[in-house]
Amino acid sequence: WDLLEAGKYDEAQAEFERVEVPLRKVMAKVSARSGGYQSAKALLDLLGHSAGPARPPSLPVNEAELAEFRDLLCGFGWPVVDA
C-alpha cells in the first residue's frame, strides 16, 4: 500500500505479481482436487488464523499441498506459524 501511496505503481504491480501469480497457480491446483475454499483456509491456518475444517463435499488440503503453500509463504517472507 505504501508503494501505491508513494505513486510507485510499477513497483507495486511487481510486488503484487510476485505474490499473486504463484499463489493463484497453487490455489487453482488445490481447488481442482479439493473444491471449495480450501486454499484460503489453508493459507489462513498457516498464518495463524484458523478458518475451521473443510465442509463436505470439499476435501481438506493434503500435506503436500500444505507444504507447497508453506514454502511459498516463507519465500514471500510472511510470518508462517509452526506446524
C-alpha positions in Angstrom: 0.0 0.0 0.0 2.9 2.3 0.8 4.1 1.9 -2.8 0.8 2.9 -4.2 0.5 5.9 -1.9 4.0 7.0 -3.0 3.0 6.7 -6.6 5.4 3.8 -7.3 2.8 2.0 -9.4 5.2 -0.2 -11.3 6.9 -1.4 -8.1 3.5 -2.0 -6.5 2.4 -4.1 -9.5 5.6 -6.1 -9.5 5.1 -6.8 -5.8 1.5 -7.9 -6.4 2.5 -10.2 -9.2 5.4 -11.7 -7.1 2.8 -12.9 -4.7 -0.4 -13.3 -6.6 0.9 -15.3 -9.6 2.5 -18.2 -7.7 -0.3 -18.3 -5.2 -3.0 -18.5 -7.8 -1.3 -21.3 -9.6 -1.2 -23.5 -6.4 -4.7 -22.4 -5.4 -6.1 -23.5 -8.8 -4.4 -26.9 -8.5 -5.7 -27.4 -4.9 -9.2 -26.2 -5.9 -9.4 -28.6 -8.8 -8.7 -31.5 -6.5 -10.5 -30.4 -3.3 -13.1 -28.0 -4.4 -14.4 -25.1 -2.3 -12.3 -22.5 -0.5 -9.8 -24.9 1.0 -6.8 -22.9 -0.3 -7.9 -19.8 1.6 -8.5 -21.9 4.7 -5.0 -23.5 4.5 -3.4 -20.1 3.9 -5.2 -18.6 7.0 -4.2 -21.6 9.1 -0.5 -21.2 8.1 -0.7 -17.5 9.1 -2.1 -18.5 12.5 -5.8 -17.6 11.8 -7.8 -20.8 11.7 -10.8 -20.9 9.4 -12.0 -24.3 10.5 -12.2 -27.6 8.7 -13.4 -28.3 5.2 -17.1 -28.9 4.9 -18.3 -31.8 2.6 -18.1 -32.4 -0.2 -14.9 -30.3 -0.2 -11.8 -32.3 0.7 -9.1 -30.9 3.1 -5.8 -29.7 1.7 -3.3 -32.6 1.9 0.2 -32.5 3.4 2.0 -32.0 0.0 -0.3 -29.0 -0.8 0.1 -27.6 2.6 3.9 -27.9 2.3 3.7 -26.1 -1.1 1.7 -23.3 0.4 4.2 -23.1 3.4 7.1 -22.8 1.0 5.5 -20.0 -0.9 4.6 -18.0 2.1 8.1 -18.5 3.6 9.6 -17.4 0.3 7.5 -14.2 0.5 8.9 -13.5 3.9 5.5 -13.9 5.5 5.1 -15.0 9.2 4.2 -18.6 9.0 3.3 -20.5 12.2 4.9 -23.7 13.1 3.1 -27.0 12.2 
